[in-house]
Amino acid sequence: MVEVSIQQEDFDVGQLQRELLGQDTSIGAAAVFVGCVRGVPDKEAAASDAVLAMELEHYPGMTESSIQAIVDEARQRWALRSVRVIHRIGELRPGDQIVYVGVACGHRGEAFEACEFIMDYLKTRAPFWKKETTPSGARWVDARDSDDAAAARWDLASEPAGD
Amino acid sequence: MIRVLFFARLREQLDVGQMELSAEEAGTTVAELRQRLTARGEPWSTALSADNVLCAVNQQQARGDEPLTAGDEVAFYPPVTGG
């Protein structure tokens, strides 16, 4: 099973786990990553800067195709039996689940690696943008150099720059 | 026509999410389109001259030298922050 979903609704990790494994007894390992909305901002978290809400904007169409391309790349690198990616959009609150990446395959090494690979590329390539609402107003979240560095570790041919 | 989309901070700065330009108005490459939009003055010049503005043509990330033809969908957007 390979499935990519962009949705407003929450997801149930237990149900996703059953779907990820299915009846495939060749699966010996499943690695799952769940990202949540943090209630504190990334930088210089002052108490007054608590994140009250987060709005997720995306580019419909390109979002799905870019994640699918990342999953396809992962499937070329590792013998994956099953992959599921869910990313939520719209308004979310601290503690809410925001992203799910589930990978199932024969052994744990490739499961861990493929799961991290998909997350690293999702963070730097999939067209999503986060806007935080704090007591002092709303602001767009800045991209982090550390995310680019994490993606670069995998040594994929680099994407063209904007201009 | 060429459809031009703007996302996130860019969309807010420009107060426009999408617009249509004739192929003549848009120019022949992404760089030319960006230059013509920047030449419109504020807020275009500030929003689109940031060096971290990214671009996609037909939903594939593209460089400045990417050619444009009628029917293309071009998007400008800031660095992504999903996950």
gemmi code that builds the backbone of each chain (N, CA, C; Angstrom):
import gemmi

chains = {
    "A": [
        ("MET", (0.838, -1.196, 0.000), (0.000, 0.000, 0.000), (0.877, 1.252, 0.000)),
        ("VAL", (0.562, 2.181, -0.899), (1.218, 3.487, -0.884), (0.122, 4.520, -0.977)),
        ("GLU", (0.052, 5.416, -0.005), (-1.023, 6.394, -0.034), (-0.569, 7.713, 0.581)),
        ("VAL", (-0.894, 8.804, -0.103), (-0.570, 10.155, 0.367), (-1.879, 10.910, 0.526)),
        ("SER", (-2.111, 11.504, 1.695), (-3.345, 12.253, 1.921), (-3.045, 13.630, 2.499)),
        ("ILE", (-3.749, 14.624, 1.971), (-3.717, 15.978, 2.533), (-5.129, 16.215, 3.047)),
        ("GLN", (-5.290, 16.476, 4.330), (-6.645, 16.544, 4.891), (-6.709, 17.459, 6.107)),
        ("GLN", (-7.914, 17.947, 6.380), (-8.126, 18.746, 7.589), (-8.318, 17.857, 8.802)),
        ("GLU", (-8.937, 16.693, 8.602), (-9.326, 15.828, 9.709), (-8.105, 15.259, 10.423)),
        ("ASP", (-8.297, 14.954, 11.679), (-7.280, 14.270, 12.476), (-7.153, 12.824, 11.986)),
        ("PHE", (-6.113, 12.126, 12.480), (-5.939, 10.719, 12.097), (-5.707, 9.874, 13.338)),
        ("ASP", (-6.009, 8.582, 13.195), (-5.915, 7.622, 14.300), (-4.726, 6.705, 14.034)),
        ("VAL", (-3.668, 6.875, 14.825), (-2.428, 6.147, 14.575), (-2.626, 4.631, 14.693)),
        ("GLY", (-3.499, 4.200, 15.590), (-3.757, 2.765, 15.753), (-4.379, 2.161, 14.504)),
        ("GLN", (-5.355, 2.882, 13.976), (-6.005, 2.388, 12.755), (-5.026, 2.394, 11.583)),
        ("LEU", (-4.208, 3.454, 11.511), (-3.223, 3.544, 10.427), (-2.218, 2.400, 10.526)),
        ("GLN", (-1.867, 2.021, 11.749), (-0.914, 0.924, 11.942), (-1.478, -0.382, 11.373)),
        ("ARG", (-2.764, -0.632, 11.645), (-3.385, -1.861, 11.111), (-3.413, -1.821, 9.587)),
        ("GLU", (-3.709, -0.648, 9.024), (-3.762, -0.532, 7.559), (-2.370, -0.673, 6.943)),
        ("LEU", (-1.365, -0.129, 7.648), (0.007, -0.170, 7.141), (0.499, -1.608, 7.025)),
        ("LEU", (0.199, -2.408, 8.035), (0.664, -3.801, 8.049), (-0.214, -4.698, 7.197)),
        ("GLY", (-1.513, -4.458, 7.205), (-2.431, -5.295, 6.449), (-2.221, -6.764, 6.779)),
        ("GLN", (-2.240, -7.620, 5.742), (-2.032, -9.051, 5.950), (-0.646, -9.469, 5.479)),
        ("ASP", (0.235, -8.497, 5.279), (1.540, -8.775, 4.668), (2.530, -9.303, 5.708)),
        ("THR", (2.707, -10.611, 5.738), (3.575, -11.209, 6.761), (5.051, -11.157, 6.372)),
        ("SER", (5.366, -10.556, 5.224), (6.787, -10.335, 4.905), (7.306, -9.099, 5.641)),
        ("ILE", (6.396, -8.334, 6.231), (6.799, -7.140, 6.976), (7.365, -7.549, 8.325)),
        ("GLY", (8.591, -7.064, 8.607), (9.203, -7.372, 9.902), (9.412, -6.122, 10.742)),
        ("ALA", (9.171, -4.939, 10.135), (9.433, -3.691, 10.856), (8.542, -2.586, 10.326)),
        ("ALA", (8.029, -1.786, 11.243), (7.283, -0.593, 10.855), (7.853, 0.578, 11.639)),
        ("ALA", (8.191, 1.654, 10.934), (8.656, 2.875, 11.602), (7.627, 3.951, 11.323)),
        ("VAL", (7.220, 4.630, 12.385), (6.166, 5.640, 12.268), (6.650, 6.940, 12.896)),
        ("PHE", (6.437, 8.038, 12.186), (6.728, 9.355, 12.745), (5.431, 10.142, 12.823)),
        ("VAL", (5.178, 10.774, 13.966), (4.024, 11.668, 14.108), (4.536, 13.020, 14.578)),
        ("GLY", (4.252, 14.058, 13.814), (4.612, 15.417, 14.215), (3.406, 16.100, 14.831)),
        ("CYS", (3.655, 16.909, 15.863), (2.575, 17.614, 16.559), (2.852, 19.120, 16.564)),
        ("VAL", (1.808, 19.896, 16.761), (1.952, 21.353, 16.869), (2.524, 21.683, 18.251)),
        ("ARG", (3.689, 22.353, 18.253), (4.298, 22.775, 19.517), (3.608, 24.035, 20.027)),
        ("GLY", (3.472, 24.113, 21.355), (2.819, 25.283, 21.940), (3.776, 26.444, 22.185)),
        ("VAL", (5.065, 26.237, 21.893), (6.046, 27.327, 22.042), (6.681, 27.554, 20.680)),
        ("PRO", (6.981, 28.822, 20.364), (7.601, 29.099, 19.068), (9.039, 28.616, 19.045)),
        ("ASP", (9.615, 28.548, 17.825), (10.965, 28.030, 17.664), (12.016, 28.864, 18.357)),
        ("LYS", (11.919, 30.177, 18.206), (13.014, 31.041, 18.655), (12.654, 31.802, 19.922)),
        ("GLU", (13.634, 31.990, 20.782), (13.520, 32.857, 21.956), (12.124, 32.806, 22.569)),
        ("ALA", (11.725, 31.611, 22.934), (10.363, 31.447, 23.416), (10.128, 32.226, 24.707)),
        ("ALA", (9.461, 33.359, 24.598), (9.036, 34.101, 25.779), (7.659, 33.592, 26.167)),
        ("ALA", (7.326, 33.725, 27.444), (6.042, 33.214, 27.908), (4.895, 33.858, 27.127)),
        ("SER", (5.061, 35.136, 26.767), (4.000, 35.852, 26.069), (3.878, 35.385, 24.618)),
        ("ASP", (4.863, 34.597, 24.165), (4.875, 34.169, 22.782), (4.241, 32.800, 22.577)),
        ("ALA", (3.490, 32.339, 23.547), (2.857, 31.027, 23.408), (2.101, 30.957, 22.084)),
        ("VAL", (2.197, 29.814, 21.424), (1.451, 29.633, 20.177), (0.025, 29.240, 20.538)),
        ("LEU", (-0.920, 30.038, 20.087), (-2.332, 29.761, 20.388), (-2.958, 28.890, 19.308)),
        ("ALA", (-2.528, 29.106, 18.077), (-3.075, 28.342, 16.958), (-2.071, 28.372, 15.819)),
        ("MET", (-2.234, 27.419, 14.893), (-1.366, 27.382, 13.730), (-2.205, 27.117, 12.491)),
        ("GLU", (-1.971, 27.938, 11.459), (-2.710, 27.783, 10.205), (-1.751, 27.183, 9.170)),
        ("LEU", (-2.202, 26.131, 8.511), (-1.389, 25.461, 7.508), (-1.926, 25.757, 6.112)),
        ("GLU", (-1.123, 26.450, 5.305), (-1.501, 26.716, 3.910), (-0.710, 25.772, 3.019)),
        ("HIS", (-1.261, 25.414, 1.868), (-0.489, 24.561, 0.949), (-0.861, 24.886, -0.491)),
        ("TYR", (-0.170, 24.248, -1.407), (-0.379, 24.459, -2.847), (-1.054, 23.197, -3.382)),
        ("PRO", (-2.384, 23.200, -3.450), (-3.097, 21.984, -3.850), (-2.589, 21.476, -5.202)),
        ("GLY", (-2.398, 20.201, -5.295), (-1.887, 19.614, -6.538), (-0.391, 19.393, -6.428)),
        ("MET", (0.363, 20.474, -6.256), (1.813, 20.316, -6.134), (2.176, 19.629, -4.825)),
        ("THR", (1.386, 19.878, -3.788), (1.656, 19.233, -2.499), (1.631, 17.713, -2.666)),
        ("GLU", (0.546, 17.221, -3.251), (0.389, 15.779, -3.401), (1.484, 15.212, -4.308)),
        ("SER", (1.746, 15.893, -5.447), (2.719, 15.331, -6.390), (4.134, 15.379, -5.823)),
        ("SER", (4.453, 16.406, -5.037), (5.815, 16.466, -4.503), (6.028, 15.397, -3.433)),
        ("ILE", (5.007, 15.140, -2.615), (5.155, 14.084, -1.602), (5.218, 12.718, -2.286)),
        ("GLN", (4.395, 12.551, -3.323), (4.430, 11.278, -4.062), (5.823, 11.043, -4.659)),
        ("ALA", (6.444, 12.121, -5.160), (7.788, 11.988, -5.740), (8.802, 11.580, -4.667)),
        ("ILE", (8.646, 12.114, -3.452), (9.547, 11.757, -2.348), (9.352, 10.282, -1.985)),
        ("VAL", (8.090, 9.854, -1.934), (7.796, 8.453, -1.602), (8.362, 7.532, -2.692)),
        ("ASP", (8.209, 7.931, -3.952), (8.747, 7.126, -5.061), (10.264, 6.995, -4.939)),
        ("GLU", (10.912, 8.095, -4.582), (12.370, 8.071, -4.406), (12.746, 7.116, -3.260)),
        ("ALA", (11.988, 7.158, -2.178), (12.261, 6.264, -1.042), (12.100, 4.800, -1.458)),
        ("ARG", (11.081, 4.536, -2.287), (10.833, 3.155, -2.709), (11.920, 2.630, -3.636)),
        ("GLN", (12.626, 3.565, -4.310), (13.757, 3.120, -5.129), (14.962, 2.788, -4.274)),
        ("ARG", (15.059, 3.456, -3.119), (16.228, 3.258, -2.261), (16.089, 2.073, -1.321)),
        ("TRP", (14.867, 1.835, -0.866), (14.642, 0.776, 0.111), (13.492, -0.108, -0.353)),
        ("ALA", (13.534, -1.393, 0.058), (12.489, -2.340, -0.354), (11.286, -2.186, 0.571)),
        ("LEU", (10.494, -1.160, 0.327), (9.380, -0.856, 1.221), (8.142, -1.647, 0.814)),
        ("ARG", (7.471, -2.206, 1.809), (6.250, -2.968, 1.539), (5.020, -2.066, 1.586)),
        ("SER", (5.099, -1.015, 2.383), (3.924, -0.193, 2.617), (4.362, 1.207, 3.076)),
        ("VAL", (3.749, 2.228, 2.529), (4.078, 3.614, 2.911), (2.793, 4.412, 3.014)),
        ("ARG", (2.667, 5.190, 4.075), (1.501, 6.061, 4.207), (1.973, 7.419, 4.703)),
        ("VAL", (1.539, 8.476, 4.037), (1.864, 9.840, 4.470), (0.567, 10.626, 4.583)),
        ("ILE", (0.373, 11.281, 5.720), (-0.788, 12.164, 5.900), (-0.264, 13.505, 6.391)),
        ("HIS", (-0.710, 14.586, 5.778), (-0.367, 15.920, 6.278), (-1.659, 16.700, 6.440)),
        ("ARG", (-1.844, 17.284, 7.614), (-3.070, 18.057, 7.846), (-2.892, 19.504, 7.403)),
        ("ILE", (-4.001, 20.135, 7.045), (-4.014, 21.549, 6.655), (-5.118, 22.253, 7.430)),
        ("GLY", (-5.156, 23.588, 7.310), (-6.189, 24.352, 7.999), (-5.721, 24.783, 9.372)),
        ("GLU", (-6.664, 25.059, 10.259), (-6.286, 25.576, 11.576), (-6.097, 24.449, 12.580)),
        ("LEU", (-4.928, 24.472, 13.253), (-4.597, 23.457, 14.245), (-4.240, 24.146, 15.559)),
        ("ARG", (-4.278, 23.365, 16.636), (-3.999, 23.897, 17.977), (-2.795, 23.168, 18.566)),
        ("PRO", (-2.113, 23.770, 19.545), (-0.995, 23.079, 20.189), (-1.414, 21.689, 20.669)),
        ("GLY", (-0.560, 20.718, 20.418), (-0.854, 19.345, 20.797), (-1.505, 18.548, 19.687)),
        ("ASP", (-2.075, 19.234, 18.691), (-2.714, 18.508, 17.590), (-1.673, 17.754, 16.765)),
        ("GLN", (-2.056, 16.610, 16.246), (-1.206, 15.888, 15.297), (-1.241, 16.657, 13.980)),
        ("ILE", (-0.073, 16.770, 13.342), (-0.028, 17.526, 12.085), (0.428, 16.672, 10.904)),
        ("VAL", (1.376, 15.747, 11.168), (1.886, 14.934, 10.063), (2.132, 13.496, 10.534)),
        ("TYR", (1.873, 12.542, 9.623), (2.109, 11.120, 9.894), (2.905, 10.538, 8.731)),
        ("VAL", (3.984, 9.840, 9.053), (4.703, 9.069, 8.036), (4.861, 7.656, 8.587)),
        ("GLY", (4.304, 6.684, 7.903), (4.421, 5.286, 8.305), (5.070, 4.488, 7.188)),
        ("VAL", (6.072, 3.682, 7.558), (6.818, 2.894, 6.584), (6.926, 1.474, 7.118)),
        ("ALA", (6.614, 0.489, 6.287), (6.749, -0.906, 6.710), (7.577, -1.665, 5.694)),
        ("CYS", (8.506, -2.500, 6.209), (9.362, -3.278, 5.325), (9.924, -4.474, 6.082)),
        ("GLY", (10.946, -5.110, 5.525), (11.429, -6.359, 6.105), (12.168, -6.179, 7.426)),
        ("HIS", (13.004, -5.158, 7.482), (13.906, -5.017, 8.632), (13.956, -3.585, 9.154)),
        ("ARG", (14.376, -3.444, 10.421), (14.249, -2.137, 11.057), (15.146, -1.068, 10.461)),
        ("GLY", (16.349, -1.455, 9.996), (17.286, -0.450, 9.500), (16.684, 0.361, 8.376)),
        ("GLU", (16.123, -0.340, 7.405), (15.549, 0.369, 6.259), (14.263, 1.096, 6.651)),
        ("ALA", (13.538, 0.581, 7.636), (12.312, 1.260, 8.074), (12.652, 2.610, 8.703)),
        ("PHE", (13.635, 2.610, 9.621), (14.045, 3.867, 10.258), (14.543, 4.856, 9.202)),
        ("GLU", (15.394, 4.370, 8.323), (16.001, 5.271, 7.338), (14.962, 5.862, 6.400)),
        ("ALA", (14.093, 5.020, 5.881), (13.111, 5.496, 4.907), (12.154, 6.495, 5.547)),
        ("CYS", (11.779, 6.236, 6.790), (10.857, 7.136, 7.480), (11.507, 8.511, 7.659)),
        ("GLU", (12.766, 8.522, 8.059), (13.467, 9.793, 8.273), (13.709, 10.512, 6.945)),
        ("PHE", (14.037, 9.751, 5.926), (14.245, 10.322, 4.586), (12.981, 11.040, 4.108)),
        ("ILE", (11.854, 10.372, 4.233), (10.597, 10.977, 3.760), (10.304, 12.250, 4.551)),
        ("MET", (10.491, 12.227, 5.872), (10.232, 13.431, 6.670), (11.191, 14.558, 6.311)),
        ("ASP", (12.472, 14.236, 6.143), (13.452, 15.284, 5.827), (13.103, 15.973, 4.512)),
        ("TYR", (12.693, 15.191, 3.522), (12.368, 15.805, 2.239), (11.019, 16.493, 2.254)),
        ("LEU", (10.083, 15.930, 3.005), (8.783, 16.596, 3.121), (8.976, 18.007, 3.684)),
        ("LYS", (9.851, 18.136, 4.675), (10.052, 19.445, 5.328), (10.692, 20.473, 4.413)),
        ("THR", (11.460, 20.018, 3.430), (12.169, 20.991, 2.591), (11.597, 21.113, 1.186)),
        ("ARG", (10.699, 20.217, 0.783), (10.213, 20.239, -0.599), (8.717, 20.387, -0.763)),
        ("ALA", (7.958, 19.855, 0.173), (6.504, 19.898, -0.019), (6.012, 21.318, 0.287)),
        ("PRO", (5.193, 21.898, -0.625), (4.786, 23.298, -0.461), (3.695, 23.507, 0.592)),
        ("PHE", (4.133, 23.496, 1.849), (3.273, 23.867, 2.986), (3.897, 25.088, 3.646)),
        ("TRP", (3.046, 25.935, 4.228), (3.539, 27.096, 4.987), (2.740, 27.204, 6.274)),
        ("LYS", (3.474, 27.407, 7.394), (2.835, 27.514, 8.714), (2.756, 28.976, 9.143)),
        ("LYS", (1.620, 29.343, 9.682), (1.466, 30.675, 10.266), (1.005, 30.502, 11.708)),
        ("GLU", (1.797, 31.048, 12.648), (1.479, 30.923, 14.065), (0.685, 32.129, 14.541)),
        ("THR", (-0.301, 31.872, 15.361), (-0.983, 32.960, 16.065), (-0.503, 32.955, 17.509)),
        ("THR", (0.021, 34.106, 17.960), (0.500, 34.248, 19.343), (-0.267, 35.415, 19.966)),
        ("PRO", (-0.124, 35.631, 21.282), (-0.836, 36.757, 21.900), (-0.445, 38.095, 21.266)),
        ("SER", (0.767, 38.180, 20.684), (1.183, 39.456, 20.084), (0.877, 39.528, 18.591)),
        ("GLY", (0.156, 38.555, 18.062), (-0.242, 38.622, 16.654), (0.132, 37.362, 15.895)),
        ("ALA", (-0.158, 37.376, 14.581), (0.126, 36.211, 13.739), (1.406, 36.454, 12.957)),
        ("ARG", (2.164, 35.395, 12.724), (3.389, 35.544, 11.925), (3.701, 34.238, 11.199)),
        ("TRP", (4.298, 34.393, 10.020), (4.708, 33.225, 9.245), (5.950, 32.612, 9.874)),
        ("VAL", (5.985, 31.308, 9.941), (7.145, 30.597, 10.487), (8.264, 30.631, 9.445)),
        ("ASP", (9.491, 30.930, 9.885), (10.635, 30.954, 8.967), (11.153, 29.541, 8.726)),
        ("ALA", (11.660, 29.311, 7.507), (12.300, 28.031, 7.209), (13.594, 27.941, 8.007)),
        ("ARG", (13.998, 26.714, 8.338), (15.199, 26.512, 9.164), (16.328, 25.914, 8.334)),
        ("ASP", (17.520, 26.470, 8.506), (18.683, 25.924, 7.803), (18.937, 24.473, 8.198)),
        ("SER", (18.607, 24.142, 9.465), (18.881, 22.778, 9.927), (18.039, 21.758, 9.158)),
        ("ASP", (16.863, 22.181, 8.661), (16.045, 21.267, 7.857), (16.704, 21.013, 6.503)),
        ("ASP", (17.278, 22.070, 5.906), (17.990, 21.896, 4.634), (19.176, 20.966, 4.819)),
        ("ALA", (19.870, 21.152, 5.954), (21.045, 20.316, 6.226), (20.632, 18.859, 6.396)),
        ("ALA", (19.487, 18.644, 7.057), (19.013, 17.270, 7.275), (18.692, 16.610, 5.935)),
        ("ALA", (18.067, 17.344, 5.030), (17.718, 16.786, 3.721), (18.976, 16.534, 2.892)),
        ("ALA", (19.958, 17.440, 3.034), (21.179, 17.335, 2.229), (21.979, 16.080, 2.573)),
        ("ARG", (21.807, 15.573, 3.803), (22.527, 14.354, 4.205), (22.285, 13.202, 3.254)),
        ("TRP", (21.070, 13.179, 2.670), (20.701, 12.032, 1.842), (21.294, 12.121, 0.442)),
        ("ASP", (21.922, 13.261, 0.155), (22.697, 13.397, -1.069), (21.887, 13.145, -2.331)),
        ("LEU", (20.660, 13.633, -2.335), (19.836, 13.542, -3.534), (20.287, 14.676, -4.433)),
        ("ALA", (20.165, 14.505, -5.727), (20.502, 15.600, -6.642), (19.746, 16.841, -6.180)),
        ("SER", (20.451, 17.953, -6.044), (19.818, 19.125, -5.424), (18.773, 19.741, -6.334)),
        ("GLU", (17.775, 20.295, -5.686), (16.692, 20.974, -6.407), (17.199, 22.303, -6.920)),
        ("PRO", (16.674, 22.767, -8.032), (17.084, 24.085, -8.504), (16.644, 25.173, -7.545)),
        ("ALA", (17.435, 26.229, -7.436), (17.045, 27.364, -6.606), (15.950, 28.150, -7.328)),
        ("GLY", (15.368, 29.109, -6.634), (14.228, 29.843, -7.206), (14.612, 30.630, -8.431)),
        ("ASP", (15.794, 31.176, -8.448), (16.158, 32.042, -9.566), (17.677, 32.137, -9.649)),
    ],
    "B": [
        ("MET", (-3.034, 32.417, -22.170), (-2.874, 33.067, -20.871), (-1.913, 32.264, -19.999)),
        ("ILE", (-1.327, 32.968, -19.057), (-0.465, 32.323, -18.060), (-1.041, 32.642, -16.687)),
        ("ARG", (-1.244, 31.583, -15.901), (-1.809, 31.764, -14.563), (-0.658, 31.917, -13.581)),
        ("VAL", (-0.715, 32.966, -12.759), (0.359, 33.200, -11.794), (-0.234, 33.142, -10.386)),
        ("LEU", (0.361, 32.294, -9.541), (-0.130, 32.100, -8.173), (0.907, 32.597, -7.158)),
        ("PHE", (0.414, 33.080, -6.028), (1.290, 33.514, -4.941), (0.806, 32.856, -3.655)),
        ("PHE", (1.763, 32.425, -2.822), (1.382, 31.722, -1.599), (1.978, 32.373, -0.351)),
        ("ALA", (1.277, 32.116, 0.756), (1.744, 32.448, 2.115), (2.115, 33.926, 2.244)),
        ("ARG", (3.329, 34.207, 2.731), (3.734, 35.596, 3.005), (3.656, 36.449, 1.727)),
        ("LEU", (4.032, 35.860, 0.595), (3.976, 36.611, -0.669), (2.543, 37.004, -1.020)),
        ("ARG", (1.623, 36.074, -0.854), (0.217, 36.338, -1.146), (-0.297, 37.499, -0.292)),
        ("GLU", (0.117, 37.504, 0.983), (-0.323, 38.592, 1.871), (0.335, 39.918, 1.514)),
        ("GLN", (1.627, 39.873, 1.213), (2.332, 41.123, 0.870), (1.734, 41.755, -0.376)),
        ("LEU", (1.381, 40.918, -1.345), (0.878, 41.433, -2.627), (-0.641, 41.622, -2.612)),
        ("ASP", (-1.279, 41.022, -1.612), (-2.733, 41.046, -1.525), (-3.376, 40.463, -2.789)),
        ("VAL", (-2.733, 39.448, -3.337), (-3.308, 38.742, -4.489), (-2.866, 37.275, -4.439)),
        ("GLY", (-3.818, 36.377, -4.662), (-3.510, 34.952, -4.636), (-3.248, 34.400, -6.020)),
        ("GLN", (-3.935, 34.952, -6.997), (-3.691, 34.494, -8.369), (-4.118, 35.543, -9.375)),
        ("MET", (-3.492, 35.504, -10.528), (-3.873, 36.417, -11.600), (-3.540, 35.776, -12.943)),
        ("GLU", (-4.122, 36.320, -13.992), (-3.870, 35.808, -15.333), (-3.179, 36.889, -16.145)),
        ("LEU", (-2.154, 36.493, -16.856), (-1.440, 37.424, -17.735), (-1.412, 36.824, -19.129)),
        ("SER", (-1.379, 37.677, -20.137), (-1.193, 37.148, -21.486), (0.265, 36.709, -21.592)),
        ("ALA", (0.538, 35.834, -22.542), (1.915, 35.353, -22.719), (2.847, 36.525, -23.004)),
        ("GLU", (2.342, 37.543, -23.714), (3.167, 38.731, -24.022), (3.493, 39.489, -22.734)),
        ("GLU", (2.478, 39.648, -21.877), (2.700, 40.371, -20.614), (3.675, 39.612, -19.716)),
        ("ALA", (3.573, 38.275, -19.720), (4.362, 37.476, -18.781), (5.838, 37.418, -19.165)),
        ("GLY", (6.122, 37.441, -20.452), (7.510, 37.289, -20.882), (7.810, 35.838, -21.221)),
        ("THR", (9.050, 35.554, -21.553), (9.372, 34.232, -22.098), (9.986, 33.272, -21.087)),
        ("THR", (10.450, 33.809, -19.941), (11.022, 32.931, -18.905), (10.526, 33.359, -17.527)),
        ("VAL", (10.751, 32.485, -16.560), (10.400, 32.790, -15.164), (11.110, 34.062, -14.707)),
        ("ALA", (12.389, 34.200, -15.064), (13.155, 35.379, -14.627), (12.562, 36.654, -15.221)),
        ("GLU", (12.132, 36.563, -16.480), (11.562, 37.740, -17.122), (10.228, 38.113, -16.472)),
        ("LEU", (9.418, 37.098, -16.187), (8.141, 37.351, -15.508), (8.382, 38.019, -14.160)),
        ("ARG", (9.339, 37.479, -13.421), (9.626, 38.021, -12.092), (10.108, 39.473, -12.203)),
        ("GLN", (10.943, 39.735, -13.182), (11.470, 41.082, -13.396), (10.331, 42.056, -13.741)),
        ("ARG", (9.412, 41.612, -14.585), (8.310, 42.489, -14.989), (7.375, 42.777, -13.811)),
        ("LEU", (7.154, 41.757, -12.972), (6.296, 41.980, -11.799), (6.992, 42.909, -10.812)),
        ("THR", (8.288, 42.697, -10.615), (9.057, 43.536, -9.691), (9.011, 45.001, -10.138)),
        ("ALA", (8.988, 45.217, -11.453), (8.997, 46.584, -12.010), (7.681, 47.320, -11.781)),
        ("ARG", (6.681, 46.625, -11.237), (5.401, 47.291, -10.983), (5.473, 48.245, -9.792)),
        ("GLY", (6.585, 48.262, -9.093), (6.711, 49.125, -7.912), (6.239, 48.395, -6.665)),
        ("GLU", (6.044, 49.126, -5.572), (5.621, 48.476, -4.321), (4.150, 48.070, -4.402)),
        ("PRO", (3.799, 46.953, -3.714), (4.659, 46.087, -2.882), (5.408, 45.033, -3.683)),
        ("TRP", (5.235, 45.020, -5.008), (5.824, 43.956, -5.828), (7.343, 43.910, -5.723)),
        ("SER", (7.963, 45.089, -5.774), (9.421, 45.089, -5.840), (10.030, 44.490, -4.572)),
        ("THR", (9.483, 44.843, -3.405), (10.026, 44.286, -2.160), (9.717, 42.792, -2.044)),
        ("ALA", (8.452, 42.438, -2.298), (8.033, 41.043, -2.096), (8.794, 40.087, -3.012)),
        ("LEU", (8.961, 40.469, -4.280), (9.541, 39.534, -5.246), (11.048, 39.649, -5.404)),
        ("SER", (11.664, 40.664, -4.767), (13.113, 40.763, -4.913), (13.851, 40.016, -3.797)),
        ("ALA", (13.113, 39.515, -2.792), (13.765, 38.718, -1.742), (14.483, 37.543, -2.402)),
        ("ASP", (15.719, 37.264, -1.954), (16.480, 36.241, -2.688), (16.067, 34.812, -2.336)),
        ("ASN", (15.131, 34.671, -1.379), (14.690, 33.294, -1.078), (13.329, 32.965, -1.708)),
        ("VAL", (12.865, 33.791, -2.633), (11.596, 33.489, -3.309), (11.799, 32.283, -4.230)),
        ("LEU", (10.920, 31.305, -4.091), (10.998, 30.104, -4.931), (9.930, 30.163, -6.007)),
        ("CYS", (10.101, 29.334, -7.021), (9.168, 29.362, -8.136), (8.901, 27.947, -8.633)),
        ("ALA", (7.668, 27.717, -9.067), (7.329, 26.445, -9.705), (6.618, 26.745, -11.019)),
        ("VAL", (6.872, 25.933, -12.023), (6.141, 26.022, -13.285), (5.411, 24.698, -13.466)),
        ("ASN", (4.110, 24.790, -13.632), (3.264, 23.600, -13.746), (3.530, 22.628, -12.586)),
        ("GLN", (3.644, 23.221, -11.397), (3.757, 22.479, -10.142), (5.052, 21.696, -9.989)),
        ("GLN", (6.084, 22.109, -10.749), (7.425, 21.541, -10.572), (8.347, 22.694, -10.250)),
        ("GLN", (9.173, 22.538, -9.201), (10.073, 23.642, -8.858), (10.957, 23.972, -10.058)),
        ("ALA", (11.125, 25.267, -10.321), (11.788, 25.693, -11.553), (12.811, 26.779, -11.270)),
        ("ARG", (13.751, 26.919, -12.203), (14.755, 27.980, -12.111), (14.337, 29.162, -12.971)),
        ("GLY", (15.120, 30.226, -12.867), (14.814, 31.446, -13.607), (14.814, 31.262, -15.107)),
        ("ASP", (15.650, 30.360, -15.604), (15.739, 30.215, -17.065), (14.657, 29.300, -17.646)),
        ("GLU", (13.739, 28.823, -16.787), (12.651, 27.961, -17.270), (11.774, 28.756, -18.256)),
        ("PRO", (11.577, 28.240, -19.465), (10.754, 28.971, -20.441), (9.274, 28.904, -20.097)),
        ("LEU", (8.541, 29.923, -20.490), (7.098, 29.977, -20.260), (6.358, 29.916, -21.587)),
        ("THR", (5.258, 29.160, -21.591), (4.408, 29.140, -22.785), (2.958, 29.255, -22.338)),
        ("ALA", (2.099, 29.709, -23.269), (0.688, 29.919, -22.956), (0.115, 28.659, -22.318)),
        ("GLY", (-0.695, 28.850, -21.274), (-1.299, 27.712, -20.587), (-0.527, 27.285, -19.350)),
        ("ASP", (0.675, 27.822, -19.185), (1.473, 27.443, -18.007), (0.873, 28.014, -16.725)),
        ("GLU", (1.136, 27.295, -15.633), (0.795, 27.788, -14.291), (2.107, 28.041, -13.561)),
        ("VAL", (2.304, 29.291, -13.157), (3.545, 29.673, -12.477), (3.206, 30.046, -11.040)),
        ("ALA", (3.991, 29.580, -10.087), (3.747, 29.941, -8.682), (5.018, 30.525, -8.079)),
        ("PHE", (4.858, 31.581, -7.289), (5.946, 32.155, -6.506), (5.606, 31.958, -5.038)),
        ("TYR", (6.605, 31.560, -4.245), (6.318, 31.281, -2.834), (7.590, 31.336, -1.991)),
        ("PRO", (7.444, 31.572, -0.686), (8.607, 31.586, 0.199), (9.066, 30.163, 0.515)),
        ("PRO", (10.242, 30.007, 1.146), (10.697, 28.673, 1.546), (9.609, 27.942, 2.341)),
        ("VAL", (9.516, 26.633, 2.143), (8.405, 25.868, 2.719), (8.669, 25.531, 4.182)),
        ("THR", (7.598, 25.387, 4.949), (7.734, 25.153, 6.399), (6.736, 24.114, 6.900)),
        ("GLY", (6.504, 23.064, 6.105), (5.565, 22.026, 6.548), (6.217, 21.033, 7.493)),
        ("GLY", (5.501, 19.949, 7.741), (6.014, 18.846, 8.561), (5.789, 19.055, 10.043)),
    ],
}
model = gemmi.Model(1)
for chain_id, residues in chains.items():
    chain = gemmi.Chain(chain_id)
    for i, (resn, *xyz) in enumerate(residues, 1):
        res = gemmi.Residue()
        res.name, res.seqid = resn, gemmi.SeqId(i, " ")
        for name, pos in zip(("N", "CA", "C"), xyz):
            atom = gemmi.Atom()
            atom.name, atom.element = name, gemmi.Element(name[0])
            atom.pos, atom.b_iso = gemmi.Position(*pos), 0.0
            res.add_atom(atom)
        chain.add_residue(res)
    model.add_chain(chain)
structure = gemmi.Structure()
structure.add_model(model)
structure.setup_entities()
